[in-house]
Amino acid sequence: MTREERLSLASTAMDKATQLARDAEFHARSSESRQRAQPLAAAGALWADIARAHTDIARLLPETESADA
């Protein structure tokens, strides 16, 4: 897997983490669905960890040269 592919996976994971954080915040503010906030926040934290892992791996991989170079 290339560095760019890892960074793409990191970006996708961060998008999921962001959406789950938004959902958790929404439910935390609602008295009817407050109990849903904690599991959503935990899932968002997991996706953020996955994004960091992909970023850390990408940092160790060599940059690929573009076809224009």
Steps between C-alpha positions, in 0.01 A plus 500: 500500500638840407531807717221671307269202550569507875431874512175444311396236754592741780286769344203265465538386862520861618182583309324214680638616836380853434149388408475274804613786724229722351242227554617446858475872572150514352381210713674633812291816469174308459322378811325225300812344350778595741583132560618473137770764546759292683512206253520743209782692668687176566462394137622843388805470725574159348484643147727787606751241630479317167565827315805568718630147439471540122672840523783356711552218251491744207766710670735200484439427133698667224332764290409373157616699204233644276489403136583862408838491677 
